[in-house]
Amino acid sequence: MIMLDTADFEKEVMAEKGLVLVDFYADWCMPCKMLSPILEELSEEIDDVKIVKVNTDKNQELASSFGIMSIPTLLFVKDGKVIDTMVGMRPKEELERVIKSYI
């Protein structure tokens, strides 16, 4: 998974063709810590999705621009357009199903 900040976001997410899953997280967030290994596994198992992480504490303006109010928040971006948002910890099976439905 790739760690992004505001400077990289446009190029790595919005200009990317295909599906990008953005994990908005914070280091102190326990559900974020629980979600991280699941996203790591999915990034290795599913080739057709790019999974990136954005630390909301270090990129508050970016998080705010997408209306991120709670973390973890997952943003699904396809061909530069936000197509879905999920808030909170989710099981691997659910995330896998959602990702595959958007590929």
ZADREN-835706 format. One record per residue (C-alpha): residue in three letters; residue number from 0; x, y, z. Coordinates in nm, 3 decimals. Example, Ala and Ser with C-alpha at 12.3 -4.5 7.8 and 13.67 -1.06 7.14 Angstrom:
<r><res>ALA</res><n>0</n><xx>1.230</xx><yy>-0.450</yy><zz>0.780</zz></r>
<r><res>SER</res><n>1</n><xx>1.367</xx><yy>-0.106</yy><zz>0.714</zz></r>
***
This chain:
<r><res>MET</res><n>0</n><xx>0.000</xx><yy>0.000</yy><zz>0.000</zz></r>
<r><res>ILE</res><n>1</n><xx>0.108</xx><yy>0.353</yy><zz>-0.072</zz></r>
<r><res>MET</res><n>2</n><xx>0.108</xx><yy>0.631</yy><zz>0.188</zz></r>
<r><res>LEU</res><n>3</n><xx>-0.010</xx><yy>0.957</yy><zz>0.032</zz></r>
<r><res>ASP</res><n>4</n><xx>-0.023</xx><yy>1.320</yy><zz>0.128</zz></r>
<r><res>THR</res><n>5</n><xx>-0.199</xx><yy>1.614</yy><zz>-0.029</zz></r>
<r><res>ALA</res><n>6</n><xx>0.082</xx><yy>1.672</yy><zz>-0.282</zz></r>
<r><res>ASP</res><n>7</n><xx>0.057</xx><yy>1.317</yy><zz>-0.423</zz></r>
<r><res>PHE</res><n>8</n><xx>-0.319</xx><yy>1.272</yy><zz>-0.406</zz></r>
<r><res>GLU</res><n>9</n><xx>-0.419</xx><yy>1.421</yy><zz>-0.742</zz></r>
<r><res>LYS</res><n>10</n><xx>-0.164</xx><yy>1.217</yy><zz>-0.938</zz></r>
<r><res>GLU</res><n>11</n><xx>-0.196</xx><yy>0.889</yy><zz>-0.745</zz></r>
<r><res>VAL</res><n>12</n><xx>-0.575</xx><yy>0.885</yy><zz>-0.702</zz></r>
<r><res>MET</res><n>13</n><xx>-0.774</xx><yy>1.133</yy><zz>-0.908</zz></r>
<r><res>ALA</res><n>14</n><xx>-0.567</xx><yy>1.097</yy><zz>-1.229</zz></r>
<r><res>GLU</res><n>15</n><xx>-0.547</xx><yy>0.717</yy><zz>-1.198</zz></r>
<r><res>LYS</res><n>16</n><xx>-0.739</xx><yy>0.498</yy><zz>-1.442</zz></r>
<r><res>GLY</res><n>17</n><xx>-0.929</xx><yy>0.215</yy><zz>-1.277</zz></r>
<r><res>LEU</res><n>18</n><xx>-1.024</xx><yy>0.161</yy><zz>-0.914</zz></r>
<r><res>VAL</res><n>19</n><xx>-0.842</xx><yy>0.323</yy><zz>-0.623</zz></r>
<r><res>LEU</res><n>20</n><xx>-0.938</xx><yy>0.255</yy><zz>-0.261</zz></r>
<r><res>VAL</res><n>21</n><xx>-0.835</xx><yy>0.537</yy><zz>-0.028</zz></r>
<r><res>ASP</res><n>22</n><xx>-0.810</xx><yy>0.459</yy><zz>0.344</zz></r>
<r><res>PHE</res><n>23</n><xx>-0.841</xx><yy>0.776</yy><zz>0.553</zz></r>
<r><res>TYR</res><n>24</n><xx>-0.696</xx><yy>0.683</yy><zz>0.892</zz></r>
<r><res>ALA</res><n>25</n><xx>-0.505</xx><yy>0.807</yy><zz>1.198</zz></r>
<r><res>ASP</res><n>26</n><xx>-0.229</xx><yy>0.635</yy><zz>1.395</zz></r>
<r><res>TRP</res><n>27</n><xx>-0.424</xx><yy>0.661</yy><zz>1.723</zz></r>
<r><res>CYS</res><n>28</n><xx>-0.745</xx><yy>0.508</yy><zz>1.579</zz></r>
<r><res>MET</res><n>29</n><xx>-0.798</xx><yy>0.149</yy><zz>1.698</zz></r>
<r><res>PRO</res><n>30</n><xx>-1.050</xx><yy>0.050</yy><zz>1.425</zz></r>
<r><res>CYS</res><n>31</n><xx>-0.800</xx><yy>0.191</yy><zz>1.171</zz></r>
<r><res>LYS</res><n>32</n><xx>-0.530</xx><yy>-0.034</yy><zz>1.314</zz></r>
<r><res>MET</res><n>33</n><xx>-0.764</xx><yy>-0.332</yy><zz>1.285</zz></r>
<r><res>LEU</res><n>34</n><xx>-0.851</xx><yy>-0.248</yy><zz>0.925</zz></r>
<r><res>SER</res><n>35</n><xx>-0.494</xx><yy>-0.196</yy><zz>0.806</zz></r>
<r><res>PRO</res><n>36</n><xx>-0.386</xx><yy>-0.565</yy><zz>0.787</zz></r>
<r><res>ILE</res><n>37</n><xx>-0.709</xx><yy>-0.650</yy><zz>0.602</zz></r>
<r><res>LEU</res><n>38</n><xx>-0.632</xx><yy>-0.384</yy><zz>0.341</zz></r>
<r><res>GLU</res><n>39</n><xx>-0.274</xx><yy>-0.512</yy><zz>0.316</zz></r>
<r><res>GLU</res><n>40</n><xx>-0.404</xx><yy>-0.862</yy><zz>0.238</zz></r>
<r><res>LEU</res><n>41</n><xx>-0.653</xx><yy>-0.732</yy><zz>-0.018</zz></r>
<r><res>SER</res><n>42</n><xx>-0.385</xx><yy>-0.524</yy><zz>-0.190</zz></r>
<r><res>GLU</res><n>43</n><xx>-0.181</xx><yy>-0.842</yy><zz>-0.237</zz></r>
<r><res>GLU</res><n>44</n><xx>-0.476</xx><yy>-1.061</yy><zz>-0.339</zz></r>
<r><res>ILE</res><n>45</n><xx>-0.661</xx><yy>-0.833</yy><zz>-0.584</zz></r>
<r><res>ASP</res><n>46</n><xx>-0.454</xx><yy>-0.699</yy><zz>-0.872</zz></r>
<r><res>ASP</res><n>47</n><xx>-0.713</xx><yy>-0.466</yy><zz>-1.024</zz></r>
<r><res>VAL</res><n>48</n><xx>-0.735</xx><yy>-0.223</yy><zz>-0.730</zz></r>
<r><res>LYS</res><n>49</n><xx>-0.481</xx><yy>0.027</yy><zz>-0.603</zz></r>
<r><res>ILE</res><n>50</n><xx>-0.506</xx><yy>0.074</yy><zz>-0.225</zz></r>
<r><res>VAL</res><n>51</n><xx>-0.361</xx><yy>0.387</yy><zz>-0.069</zz></r>
<r><res>LYS</res><n>52</n><xx>-0.360</xx><yy>0.537</yy><zz>0.280</zz></r>
<r><res>VAL</res><n>53</n><xx>-0.399</xx><yy>0.901</yy><zz>0.388</zz></r>
<r><res>ASN</res><n>54</n><xx>-0.321</xx><yy>1.005</yy><zz>0.745</zz></r>
<r><res>THR</res><n>55</n><xx>-0.598</xx><yy>1.249</yy><zz>0.841</zz></r>
<r><res>ASP</res><n>56</n><xx>-0.391</xx><yy>1.411</yy><zz>1.117</zz></r>
<r><res>LYS</res><n>57</n><xx>-0.122</xx><yy>1.509</yy><zz>0.867</zz></r>
<r><res>ASN</res><n>58</n><xx>-0.361</xx><yy>1.587</yy><zz>0.580</zz></r>
<r><res>GLN</res><n>59</n><xx>-0.658</xx><yy>1.756</yy><zz>0.747</zz></r>
<r><res>GLU</res><n>60</n><xx>-0.737</xx><yy>1.982</yy><zz>0.453</zz></r>
<r><res>LEU</res><n>61</n><xx>-0.748</xx><yy>1.687</yy><zz>0.213</zz></r>
<r><res>ALA</res><n>62</n><xx>-0.971</xx><yy>1.486</yy><zz>0.446</zz></r>
<r><res>SER</res><n>63</n><xx>-1.198</xx><yy>1.787</yy><zz>0.490</zz></r>
<r><res>SER</res><n>64</n><xx>-1.227</xx><yy>1.835</yy><zz>0.113</zz></r>
<r><res>PHE</res><n>65</n><xx>-1.386</xx><yy>1.489</yy><zz>0.093</zz></r>
<r><res>GLY</res><n>66</n><xx>-1.611</xx><yy>1.544</yy><zz>0.395</zz></r>
<r><res>ILE</res><n>67</n><xx>-1.429</xx><yy>1.290</yy><zz>0.611</zz></r>
<r><res>MET</res><n>68</n><xx>-1.589</xx><yy>1.319</yy><zz>0.955</zz></r>
<r><res>SER</res><n>69</n><xx>-1.510</xx><yy>0.977</yy><zz>1.105</zz></r>
<r><res>ILE</res><n>70</n><xx>-1.227</xx><yy>0.733</yy><zz>1.061</zz></r>
<r><res>PRO</res><n>71</n><xx>-1.160</xx><yy>0.490</yy><zz>0.921</zz></r>
<r><res>THR</res><n>72</n><xx>-1.332</xx><yy>0.607</yy><zz>0.604</zz></r>
<r><res>LEU</res><n>73</n><xx>-1.278</xx><yy>0.425</yy><zz>0.278</zz></r>
<r><res>LEU</res><n>74</n><xx>-1.323</xx><yy>0.620</yy><zz>-0.042</zz></r>
<r><res>PHE</res><n>75</n><xx>-1.372</xx><yy>0.426</yy><zz>-0.365</zz></r>
<r><res>VAL</res><n>76</n><xx>-1.250</xx><yy>0.627</yy><zz>-0.663</zz></r>
<r><res>LYS</res><n>77</n><xx>-1.289</xx><yy>0.497</yy><zz>-1.018</zz></r>
<r><res>ASP</res><n>78</n><xx>-1.140</xx><yy>0.685</yy><zz>-1.311</zz></r>
<r><res>GLY</res><n>79</n><xx>-1.110</xx><yy>1.000</yy><zz>-1.100</zz></r>
<r><res>LYS</res><n>80</n><xx>-1.466</xx><yy>0.998</yy><zz>-0.963</zz></r>
<r><res>VAL</res><n>81</n><xx>-1.574</xx><yy>0.906</yy><zz>-0.609</zz></r>
<r><res>ILE</res><n>82</n><xx>-1.820</xx><yy>0.620</yy><zz>-0.652</zz></r>
<r><res>ASP</res><n>83</n><xx>-1.868</xx><yy>0.503</yy><zz>-0.292</zz></r>
<r><res>THR</res><n>84</n><xx>-1.774</xx><yy>0.571</yy><zz>0.069</zz></r>
<r><res>MET</res><n>85</n><xx>-1.767</xx><yy>0.332</yy><zz>0.364</zz></r>
<r><res>VAL</res><n>86</n><xx>-1.721</xx><yy>0.443</yy><zz>0.723</zz></r>
<r><res>GLY</res><n>87</n><xx>-1.595</xx><yy>0.221</yy><zz>1.002</zz></r>
<r><res>MET</res><n>88</n><xx>-1.433</xx><yy>-0.117</yy><zz>1.036</zz></r>
<r><res>ARG</res><n>89</n><xx>-1.557</xx><yy>-0.374</yy><zz>0.784</zz></r>
<r><res>PRO</res><n>90</n><xx>-1.484</xx><yy>-0.747</yy><zz>0.755</zz></r>
<r><res>LYS</res><n>91</n><xx>-1.251</xx><yy>-0.863</yy><zz>0.481</zz></r>
<r><res>GLU</res><n>92</n><xx>-1.523</xx><yy>-1.056</yy><zz>0.299</zz></r>
<r><res>GLU</res><n>93</n><xx>-1.744</xx><yy>-0.747</yy><zz>0.268</zz></r>
<r><res>LEU</res><n>94</n><xx>-1.458</xx><yy>-0.530</yy><zz>0.143</zz></r>
<r><res>GLU</res><n>95</n><xx>-1.353</xx><yy>-0.796</yy><zz>-0.107</zz></r>
<r><res>ARG</res><n>96</n><xx>-1.708</xx><yy>-0.823</yy><zz>-0.239</zz></r>
<r><res>VAL</res><n>97</n><xx>-1.744</xx><yy>-0.445</yy><zz>-0.276</zz></r>
<r><res>ILE</res><n>98</n><xx>-1.405</xx><yy>-0.405</yy><zz>-0.445</zz></r>
<r><res>LYS</res><n>99</n><xx>-1.480</xx><yy>-0.682</yy><zz>-0.694</zz></r>
<r><res>SER</res><n>100</n><xx>-1.820</xx><yy>-0.528</yy><zz>-0.772</zz></r>
<r><res>TYR</res><n>101</n><xx>-1.646</xx><yy>-0.206</yy><zz>-0.884</zz></r>
<r><res>ILE</res><n>102</n><xx>-1.363</xx><yy>-0.358</yy><zz>-1.088</zz></r>
***
